[in-house]
Amino acid sequence: MAEYDLPDNLIYNETDEWARVEGKRVLVGVTDYAQQQLGDVVFVELPDPGTSVEKGDPFGVIESVKAVSDLYAPVSGEVVDVNRDLADHPEQVNEDCYGDGWMIAIAPGDASELEGRMDSAAYAKHCEERKE
């Protein structure tokens, strides 16, 4: 699984989003696997700060030269920050999906919703199974 960068300090969704707990907020973006499958990202639609999101529900849309996909919240809560740079520079998702390509920050209502999510090894296995 060396062709995908899957940092060990993240939590992963089956729908190819990652989450990183940073203090009282959860930063969210798409995985390296997802951005490679999508190809060149040309547009990202994200919610406004103050929007409530529900675990497992779509919070936005990502569009590439190949496809349009929904983005799914890994945890319920309130969007407290949005990466506005992606409006003008959606390519940051391809260039640095775990850094400058982050999408939203959520103040979780119940951080225990993140329990039971996949670690990097489980997510790598999940990606491999989809290739078969």
VMD Tcl script that builds the backbone (N, CA, C; Angstrom):
set m [mol new atoms 396]
animate dup $m
set s [atomselect $m all]
$s set {name element resname resid chain x y z} {
  {N N MET 1 A 0.832 -1.194 0.000}
  {CA C MET 1 A 0.000 0.000 0.000}
  {C C MET 1 A 0.869 1.246 0.000}
  {N N ALA 2 A 2.094 1.112 -0.420}
  {CA C ALA 2 A 3.034 2.223 -0.377}
  {C C ALA 2 A 2.666 3.350 -1.335}
  {N N GLU 3 A 1.761 3.093 -2.293}
  {CA C GLU 3 A 1.452 4.151 -3.257}
  {C C GLU 3 A 0.555 5.251 -2.677}
  {N N TYR 4 A 0.026 5.033 -1.466}
  {CA C TYR 4 A -0.809 6.037 -0.822}
  {C C TYR 4 A -0.178 6.474 0.493}
  {N N ASP 5 A -0.219 7.777 0.746}
  {CA C ASP 5 A 0.269 8.323 2.006}
  {C C ASP 5 A -0.895 8.279 2.992}
  {N N LEU 6 A -0.752 7.473 4.052}
  {CA C LEU 6 A -1.802 7.331 5.056}
  {C C LEU 6 A -1.198 7.535 6.444}
  {N N PRO 7 A -1.111 8.790 6.894}
  {CA C PRO 7 A -0.492 9.067 8.188}
  {C C PRO 7 A -1.161 8.309 9.339}
  {N N ASP 8 A -0.344 7.856 10.273}
  {CA C ASP 8 A -0.823 7.082 11.415}
  {C C ASP 8 A -1.588 7.911 12.435}
  {N N ASN 9 A -1.441 9.237 12.402}
  {CA C ASN 9 A -2.078 10.080 13.415}
  {C C ASN 9 A -3.494 10.510 13.032}
  {N N LEU 10 A -4.057 9.919 11.979}
  {CA C LEU 10 A -5.386 10.303 11.511}
  {C C LEU 10 A -6.390 9.172 11.718}
  {N N ILE 11 A -7.655 9.538 11.661}
  {CA C ILE 11 A -8.769 8.594 11.697}
  {C C ILE 11 A -9.396 8.644 10.308}
  {N N TYR 12 A -9.812 7.484 9.794}
  {CA C TYR 12 A -10.309 7.409 8.422}
  {C C TYR 12 A -11.748 6.922 8.347}
  {N N ASN 13 A -12.491 7.450 7.373}
  {CA C ASN 13 A -13.861 7.031 7.053}
  {C C ASN 13 A -13.832 6.069 5.872}
  {N N GLU 14 A -14.832 5.210 5.794}
  {CA C GLU 14 A -14.998 4.332 4.630}
  {C C GLU 14 A -15.216 5.154 3.360}
  {N N THR 15 A -15.715 6.376 3.522}
  {CA C THR 15 A -16.023 7.247 2.385}
  {C C THR 15 A -14.846 8.139 2.001}
  {N N ASP 16 A -13.659 7.811 2.522}
  {CA C ASP 16 A -12.391 8.425 2.106}
  {C C ASP 16 A -12.119 9.827 2.651}
  {N N GLU 17 A -12.705 10.142 3.796}
  {CA C GLU 17 A -12.331 11.364 4.502}
  {C C GLU 17 A -11.424 10.993 5.670}
  {N N TRP 18 A -10.550 11.920 6.031}
  {CA C TRP 18 A -9.718 11.749 7.226}
  {C C TRP 18 A -10.156 12.771 8.261}
  {N N ALA 19 A -9.852 12.466 9.517}
  {CA C ALA 19 A -10.137 13.386 10.615}
  {C C ALA 19 A -8.931 13.423 11.541}
  {N N ARG 20 A -8.632 14.617 12.037}
  {CA C ARG 20 A -7.532 14.795 12.991}
  {C C ARG 20 A -8.041 15.674 14.130}
  {N N VAL 21 A -7.985 15.146 15.330}
  {CA C VAL 21 A -8.409 15.906 16.502}
  {C C VAL 21 A -7.315 16.913 16.841}
  {N N GLU 22 A -7.719 18.187 16.916}
  {CA C GLU 22 A -6.805 19.279 17.273}
  {C C GLU 22 A -7.468 20.091 18.374}
  {N N GLY 23 A -7.150 19.732 19.619}
  {CA C GLY 23 A -7.775 20.412 20.745}
  {C C GLY 23 A -9.260 20.101 20.800}
  {N N LYS 24 A -10.085 21.169 20.723}
  {CA C LYS 24 A -11.537 20.995 20.805}
  {C C LYS 24 A -12.194 20.972 19.436}
  {N N ARG 25 A -11.411 20.783 18.407}
  {CA C ARG 25 A -11.990 20.721 17.062}
  {C C ARG 25 A -11.426 19.520 16.313}
  {N N VAL 26 A -12.137 19.155 15.252}
  {CA C VAL 26 A -11.726 18.040 14.400}
  {C C VAL 26 A -11.541 18.584 12.994}
  {N N LEU 27 A -10.321 18.494 12.490}
  {CA C LEU 27 A -10.015 18.920 11.126}
  {C C LEU 27 A -10.365 17.771 10.186}
  {N N VAL 28 A -10.942 18.095 9.011}
  {CA C VAL 28 A -11.420 17.077 8.080}
  {C C VAL 28 A -10.941 17.399 6.670}
  {N N GLY 29 A -10.596 16.345 5.927}
  {CA C GLY 29 A -10.240 16.483 4.518}
  {C C GLY 29 A -10.424 15.145 3.829}
  {N N VAL 30 A -9.980 15.051 2.575}
  {CA C VAL 30 A -10.048 13.772 1.865}
  {C C VAL 30 A -8.668 13.122 1.863}
  {N N THR 31 A -8.659 11.819 1.772}
  {CA C THR 31 A -7.422 11.053 1.845}
  {C C THR 31 A -6.624 11.124 0.549}
  {N N ASP 32 A -5.373 10.719 0.657}
  {CA C ASP 32 A -4.514 10.624 -0.523}
  {C C ASP 32 A -5.105 9.641 -1.532}
  {N N TYR 33 A -5.658 8.545 -1.042}
  {CA C TYR 33 A -6.322 7.584 -1.930}
  {C C TYR 33 A -7.432 8.281 -2.718}
  {N N ALA 34 A -8.274 9.038 -2.020}
  {CA C ALA 34 A -9.399 9.717 -2.669}
  {C C ALA 34 A -8.931 10.716 -3.717}
  {N N GLN 35 A -7.950 11.536 -3.357}
  {CA C GLN 35 A -7.520 12.561 -4.328}
  {C C GLN 35 A -6.861 11.917 -5.539}
  {N N GLN 36 A -6.165 10.788 -5.355}
  {CA C GLN 36 A -5.584 10.104 -6.511}
  {C C GLN 36 A -6.668 9.495 -7.401}
  {N N GLN 37 A -7.703 8.925 -6.778}
  {CA C GLN 37 A -8.801 8.341 -7.552}
  {C C GLN 37 A -9.579 9.419 -8.308}
  {N N LEU 38 A -9.749 10.577 -7.690}
  {CA C LEU 38 A -10.493 11.663 -8.319}
  {C C LEU 38 A -9.731 12.285 -9.486}
  {N N GLY 39 A -8.425 12.366 -9.378}
  {CA C GLY 39 A -7.639 13.089 -10.374}
  {C C GLY 39 A -7.607 14.566 -10.012}
  {N N ASP 40 A -7.396 15.418 -10.990}
  {CA C ASP 40 A -7.232 16.847 -10.731}
  {C C ASP 40 A -8.510 17.463 -10.176}
  {N N VAL 41 A -8.443 17.950 -8.948}
  {CA C VAL 41 A -9.588 18.591 -8.305}
  {C C VAL 41 A -9.726 20.000 -8.871}
  {N N VAL 42 A -10.945 20.325 -9.321}
  {CA C VAL 42 A -11.182 21.620 -9.953}
  {C C VAL 42 A -12.157 22.504 -9.166}
  {N N PHE 43 A -12.870 21.917 -8.188}
  {CA C PHE 43 A -13.854 22.692 -7.434}
  {C C PHE 43 A -14.166 21.977 -6.128}
  {N N VAL 44 A -14.304 22.759 -5.061}
  {CA C VAL 44 A -14.706 22.220 -3.764}
  {C C VAL 44 A -15.790 23.140 -3.206}
  {N N GLU 45 A -16.936 22.560 -2.858}
  {CA C GLU 45 A -18.030 23.314 -2.244}
  {C C GLU 45 A -18.103 22.920 -0.774}
  {N N LEU 46 A -17.951 23.909 0.097}
  {CA C LEU 46 A -17.914 23.658 1.540}
  {C C LEU 46 A -18.981 24.489 2.242}
  {N N PRO 47 A -19.427 24.045 3.429}
  {CA C PRO 47 A -20.438 24.804 4.167}
  {C C PRO 47 A -19.843 26.050 4.809}
  {N N ASP 48 A -20.705 26.940 5.216}
  {CA C ASP 48 A -20.268 28.135 5.938}
  {C C ASP 48 A -20.022 27.799 7.408}
  {N N PRO 49 A -19.104 28.509 8.056}
  {CA C PRO 49 A -18.965 28.352 9.500}
  {C C PRO 49 A -20.320 28.595 10.172}
  {N N GLY 50 A -20.584 27.827 11.225}
  {CA C GLY 50 A -21.860 27.921 11.920}
  {C C GLY 50 A -22.860 26.868 11.476}
  {N N THR 51 A -22.575 26.208 10.358}
  {CA C THR 51 A -23.446 25.148 9.854}
  {C C THR 51 A -23.328 23.917 10.737}
  {N N SER 52 A -24.450 23.294 11.020}
  {CA C SER 52 A -24.442 22.025 11.757}
  {C C SER 52 A -24.292 20.881 10.767}
  {N N VAL 53 A -23.470 19.896 11.140}
  {CA C VAL 53 A -23.295 18.704 10.316}
  {C C VAL 53 A -23.591 17.475 11.170}
  {N N GLU 54 A -24.055 16.423 10.507}
  {CA C GLU 54 A -24.356 15.163 11.182}
  {C C GLU 54 A -23.401 14.082 10.697}
  {N N LYS 55 A -22.919 13.282 11.619}
  {CA C LYS 55 A -22.026 12.178 11.283}
  {C C LYS 55 A -22.650 11.327 10.175}
  {N N GLY 56 A -21.864 11.108 9.123}
  {CA C GLY 56 A -22.309 10.269 8.014}
  {C C GLY 56 A -23.081 10.993 6.933}
  {N N ASP 57 A -23.462 12.248 7.172}
  {CA C ASP 57 A -24.210 13.012 6.172}
  {C C ASP 57 A -23.252 13.865 5.333}
  {N N PRO 58 A -23.654 14.178 4.101}
  {CA C PRO 58 A -22.804 15.036 3.259}
  {C C PRO 58 A -22.674 16.442 3.852}
  {N N PHE 59 A -21.448 16.984 3.768}
  {CA C PHE 59 A -21.235 18.370 4.195}
  {C C PHE 59 A -20.779 19.248 3.048}
  {N N GLY 60 A -20.460 18.647 1.915}
  {CA C GLY 60 A -19.987 19.421 0.775}
  {C C GLY 60 A -19.804 18.526 -0.433}
  {N N VAL 61 A -19.184 19.124 -1.456}
  {CA C VAL 61 A -18.987 18.432 -2.728}
  {C C VAL 61 A -17.575 18.701 -3.217}
  {N N ILE 62 A -16.956 17.668 -3.804}
  {CA C ILE 62 A -15.653 17.831 -4.453}
  {C C ILE 62 A -15.806 17.409 -5.912}
  {N N GLU 63 A -15.270 18.227 -6.795}
  {CA C GLU 63 A -15.396 17.969 -8.228}
  {C C GLU 63 A -14.003 17.898 -8.838}
  {N N SER 64 A -13.812 16.885 -9.673}
  {CA C SER 64 A -12.538 16.737 -10.377}
  {C C SER 64 A -12.821 16.630 -11.866}
  {N N VAL 65 A -11.752 16.475 -12.627}
  {CA C VAL 65 A -11.920 16.307 -14.069}
  {C C VAL 65 A -12.608 14.977 -14.381}
  {N N LYS 66 A -12.623 14.052 -13.420}
  {CA C LYS 66 A -13.215 12.725 -13.621}
  {C C LYS 66 A -14.601 12.552 -13.026}
  {N N ALA 67 A -14.874 13.207 -11.882}
  {CA C ALA 67 A -16.099 12.886 -11.139}
  {C C ALA 67 A -16.499 14.010 -10.196}
  {N N VAL 68 A -17.739 13.914 -9.730}
  {CA C VAL 68 A -18.250 14.776 -8.668}
  {C C VAL 68 A -18.632 13.846 -7.524}
  {N N SER 69 A -18.169 14.158 -6.307}
  {CA C SER 69 A -18.429 13.299 -5.150}
  {C C SER 69 A -18.860 14.127 -3.954}
  {N N ASP 70 A -19.740 13.545 -3.149}
  {CA C ASP 70 A -20.103 14.165 -1.881}
  {C C ASP 70 A -18.971 13.974 -0.886}
  {N N LEU 71 A -18.908 14.862 0.091}
  {CA C LEU 71 A -17.979 14.777 1.218}
  {C C LEU 71 A -18.802 14.489 2.458}
  {N N TYR 72 A -18.367 13.545 3.290}
  {CA C TYR 72 A -19.166 13.096 4.425}
  {C C TYR 72 A -18.508 13.434 5.759}
  {N N ALA 73 A -19.321 13.899 6.690}
  {CA C ALA 73 A -18.833 14.293 8.014}
  {C C ALA 73 A -18.488 13.060 8.848}
  {N N PRO 74 A -17.296 13.032 9.440}
  {CA C PRO 74 A -16.909 11.914 10.298}
  {C C PRO 74 A -17.473 12.022 11.708}
  {N N VAL 75 A -18.019 13.195 12.044}
  {CA C VAL 75 A -18.522 13.446 13.388}
  {C C VAL 75 A -19.594 14.547 13.295}
  {N N SER 76 A -20.572 14.490 14.188}
  {CA C SER 76 A -21.600 15.540 14.244}
  {C C SER 76 A -21.064 16.735 15.016}
  {N N GLY 77 A -21.551 17.917 14.641}
  {CA C GLY 77 A -21.138 19.116 15.353}
  {C C GLY 77 A -21.362 20.358 14.519}
  {N N GLU 78 A -20.658 21.419 14.901}
  {CA C GLU 78 A -20.770 22.695 14.202}
  {C C GLU 78 A -19.485 22.989 13.449}
  {N N VAL 79 A -19.634 23.403 12.198}
  {CA C VAL 79 A -18.473 23.819 11.416}
  {C C VAL 79 A -17.965 25.130 12.008}
  {N N VAL 80 A -16.713 25.132 12.463}
  {CA C VAL 80 A -16.140 26.328 13.086}
  {C C VAL 80 A -15.107 27.017 12.207}
  {N N ASP 81 A -14.655 26.331 11.165}
  {CA C ASP 81 A -13.681 26.928 10.248}
  {C C ASP 81 A -13.772 26.204 8.913}
  {N N VAL 82 A -13.483 26.944 7.851}
  {CA C VAL 82 A -13.516 26.413 6.490}
  {C C VAL 82 A -12.264 26.876 5.774}
  {N N ASN 83 A -11.665 26.003 4.985}
  {CA C ASN 83 A -10.474 26.367 4.220}
  {C C ASN 83 A -10.901 27.156 2.980}
  {N N ARG 84 A -10.999 28.455 3.139}
  {CA C ARG 84 A -11.458 29.337 2.043}
  {C C ARG 84 A -10.484 29.359 0.863}
  {N N ASP 85 A -9.225 29.020 1.098}
  {CA C ASP 85 A -8.240 29.000 0.012}
  {C C ASP 85 A -8.626 28.024 -1.092}
  {N N LEU 86 A -9.404 26.989 -0.748}
  {CA C LEU 86 A -9.766 25.991 -1.751}
  {C C LEU 86 A -10.688 26.545 -2.838}
  {N N ALA 87 A -11.385 27.643 -2.549}
  {CA C ALA 87 A -12.248 28.264 -3.559}
  {C C ALA 87 A -11.424 28.700 -4.768}
  {N N ASP 88 A -10.267 29.295 -4.509}
  {CA C ASP 88 A -9.400 29.769 -5.593}
  {C C ASP 88 A -8.307 28.767 -5.954}
  {N N HIS 89 A -8.010 27.845 -5.046}
  {CA C HIS 89 A -6.916 26.900 -5.260}
  {C C HIS 89 A -7.315 25.471 -4.889}
  {N N PRO 90 A -8.303 24.914 -5.596}
  {CA C PRO 90 A -8.743 23.553 -5.270}
  {C C PRO 90 A -7.646 22.511 -5.484}
  {N N GLU 91 A -6.648 22.852 -6.270}
  {CA C GLU 91 A -5.529 21.924 -6.526}
  {C C GLU 91 A -4.740 21.601 -5.257}
  {N N GLN 92 A -4.926 22.421 -4.197}
  {CA C GLN 92 A -4.245 22.119 -2.932}
  {C C GLN 92 A -4.667 20.761 -2.379}
  {N N VAL 93 A -5.872 20.299 -2.735}
  {CA C VAL 93 A -6.311 18.969 -2.304}
  {C C VAL 93 A -5.388 17.913 -2.901}
  {N N ASN 94 A -5.007 18.080 -4.165}
  {CA C ASN 94 A -4.098 17.133 -4.812}
  {C C ASN 94 A -2.671 17.282 -4.306}
  {N N GLU 95 A -2.259 18.511 -4.059}
  {CA C GLU 95 A -0.871 18.782 -3.709}
  {C C GLU 95 A -0.536 18.453 -2.253}
  {N N ASP 96 A -1.495 18.641 -1.342}
  {CA C ASP 96 A -1.216 18.472 0.092}
  {C C ASP 96 A -2.525 18.179 0.823}
  {N N CYS 97 A -3.109 17.014 0.584}
  {CA C CYS 97 A -4.452 16.711 1.112}
  {C C CYS 97 A -4.513 16.698 2.631}
  {N N TYR 98 A -3.381 16.459 3.314}
  {CA C TYR 98 A -3.375 16.425 4.776}
  {C C TYR 98 A -2.894 17.737 5.395}
  {N N GLY 99 A -2.491 18.677 4.568}
  {CA C GLY 99 A -1.999 19.962 5.046}
  {C C GLY 99 A -2.848 21.084 4.488}
  {N N ASP 100 A -2.316 21.800 3.488}
  {CA C ASP 100 A -3.017 22.942 2.907}
  {C C ASP 100 A -4.348 22.561 2.260}
  {N N GLY 101 A -4.558 21.280 1.984}
  {CA C GLY 101 A -5.795 20.829 1.344}
  {C C GLY 101 A -6.887 20.416 2.311}
  {N N TRP 102 A -6.728 20.712 3.619}
  {CA C TRP 102 A -7.801 20.408 4.584}
  {C C TRP 102 A -9.052 21.153 4.167}
  {N N MET 103 A -10.207 20.699 4.643}
  {CA C MET 103 A -11.465 21.292 4.183}
  {C C MET 103 A -12.236 22.048 5.250}
  {N N ILE 104 A -12.608 21.364 6.336}
  {CA C ILE 104 A -13.388 22.025 7.382}
  {C C ILE 104 A -12.874 21.615 8.756}
  {N N ALA 105 A -13.215 22.436 9.745}
  {CA C ALA 105 A -12.975 22.099 11.145}
  {C C ALA 105 A -14.336 22.066 11.832}
  {N N ILE 106 A -14.559 21.010 12.605}
  {CA C ILE 106 A -15.833 20.803 13.292}
  {C C ILE 106 A -15.595 20.826 14.799}
  {N N ALA 107 A -16.465 21.540 15.526}
  {CA C ALA 107 A -16.503 21.425 16.983}
  {C C ALA 107 A -17.489 20.299 17.263}
  {N N PRO 108 A -16.980 19.131 17.647}
  {CA C PRO 108 A -17.874 17.978 17.775}
  {C C PRO 108 A -18.840 18.101 18.943}
  {N N GLY 109 A -20.074 17.634 18.725}
  {CA C GLY 109 A -21.040 17.570 19.805}
  {C C GLY 109 A -20.709 16.418 20.734}
  {N N ASP 110 A -20.199 15.335 20.157}
  {CA C ASP 110 A -19.855 14.138 20.927}
  {C C ASP 110 A -18.629 13.499 20.273}
  {N N ALA 111 A -17.453 13.796 20.820}
  {CA C ALA 111 A -16.202 13.301 20.228}
  {C C ALA 111 A -16.127 11.782 20.231}
  {N N SER 112 A -16.936 11.103 21.054}
  {CA C SER 112 A -16.901 9.637 21.071}
  {C C SER 112 A -17.400 9.051 19.744}
  {N N GLU 113 A -18.053 9.871 18.909}
  {CA C GLU 113 A -18.478 9.405 17.587}
  {C C GLU 113 A -17.282 9.004 16.726}
  {N N LEU 114 A -16.112 9.495 17.054}
  {CA C LEU 114 A -14.909 9.146 16.288}
  {C C LEU 114 A -14.362 7.768 16.661}
  {N N GLU 115 A -14.800 7.246 17.798}
  {CA C GLU 115 A -14.329 5.925 18.220}
  {C C GLU 115 A -14.823 4.872 17.238}
  {N N GLY 116 A -13.979 3.881 17.002}
  {CA C GLY 116 A -14.362 2.811 16.099}
  {C C GLY 116 A -14.098 3.108 14.635}
  {N N ARG 117 A -13.606 4.288 14.332}
  {CA C ARG 117 A -13.223 4.601 12.952}
  {C C ARG 117 A -11.932 3.856 12.619}
  {N N MET 118 A -11.590 3.828 11.359}
  {CA C MET 118 A -10.410 3.089 10.927}
  {C C MET 118 A -9.120 3.834 11.213}
  {N N ASP 119 A -8.088 3.078 11.603}
  {CA C ASP 119 A -6.744 3.640 11.670}
  {C C ASP 119 A -6.116 3.466 10.286}
  {N N SER 120 A -4.872 3.878 10.127}
  {CA C SER 120 A -4.247 3.843 8.798}
  {C C SER 120 A -4.147 2.420 8.243}
  {N N ALA 121 A -3.856 1.434 9.088}
  {CA C ALA 121 A -3.735 0.049 8.612}
  {C C ALA 121 A -5.083 -0.487 8.131}
  {N N ALA 122 A -6.134 -0.225 8.888}
  {CA C ALA 122 A -7.466 -0.693 8.493}
  {C C ALA 122 A -7.929 0.018 7.220}
  {N N TYR 123 A -7.630 1.317 7.110}
  {CA C TYR 123 A -8.027 2.050 5.910}
  {C C TYR 123 A -7.241 1.556 4.696}
  {N N ALA 124 A -5.960 1.261 4.870}
  {CA C ALA 124 A -5.150 0.718 3.769}
  {C C ALA 124 A -5.763 -0.588 3.278}
  {N N LYS 125 A -6.173 -1.432 4.195}
  {CA C LYS 125 A -6.819 -2.702 3.824}
  {C C LYS 125 A -8.126 -2.442 3.078}
  {N N HIS 126 A -8.898 -1.473 3.554}
  {CA C HIS 126 A -10.160 -1.085 2.914}
  {C C HIS 126 A -9.910 -0.646 1.462}
  {N N CYS 127 A -8.881 0.139 1.242}
  {CA C CYS 127 A -8.535 0.601 -0.108}
  {C C CYS 127 A -8.125 -0.577 -0.993}
  {N N GLU 128 A -7.313 -1.472 -0.455}
  {CA C GLU 128 A -6.876 -2.651 -1.211}
  {C C GLU 128 A -8.045 -3.518 -1.623}
  {N N GLU 129 A -8.993 -3.714 -0.725}
  {CA C GLU 129 A -10.156 -4.558 -1.022}
  {C C GLU 129 A -10.988 -3.967 -2.149}
  {N N ARG 130 A -11.033 -2.668 -2.266}
  {CA C ARG 130 A -11.807 -2.025 -3.341}
  {C C ARG 130 A -11.123 -2.150 -4.687}
  {N N LYS 131 A -9.811 -2.352 -4.685}
  {CA C LYS 131 A -9.077 -2.495 -5.942}
  {C C LYS 131 A -9.253 -3.885 -6.552}
  {N N GLU 132 A -9.645 -4.860 -5.720}
  {CA C GLU 132 A -9.733 -6.246 -6.186}
  {C C GLU 132 A -10.978 -6.485 -7.007}
}
mol reanalyze $m
mol bondsrecalc $m
mol representation Tube
mol addrep $m
